[in-house]
Amino acid sequence: MVQSFVGCWSQIAWYMFGEYCCYLTTLVTGLYNMSLFW
């Protein structure tokens, strides 16, 4: 019971972490491209 609960939360944490990294990478890439065009 406890293990499945922790496993569920760790999956959610990893998913949110992945989403955040993806968003951050997109943001940095976009800013980098903008700086190239300026």
N, C-alpha and C positions, 0 to 999 in steps of 0.2 A: 504494500500500500504506500509506504513512505517512499520507496525507491521509484515507483511509477510517478508519484507526485513530483519528486525532484527531477526525474527525467523529463517530464512534461515542461517544467519551468525552465530547465536548461535548454530545451529545444526552442522555447519561446525567446529566451535570451539570445541564443545564437542567431535566430531568425531576425530579431530586431537589430542585432549587431551587424549582420550581413546587409540589411536594408540601409543602415546608417553609413556603412562603408561604401556601398554602391552610390548613395546620394552624394557623399563627400567626394568620391572619385569623379562623378559627373560634374559637380560644382567646380572642382579644381581644374578639370579639363576644359570646361567652358570658359573659365576666367583666363586660362593660359591661351586659348585660341583667341579670345578677345584682345589680349595684350599683344598678340602677334599681329592682328589686324590693325590695331591702333598704331 
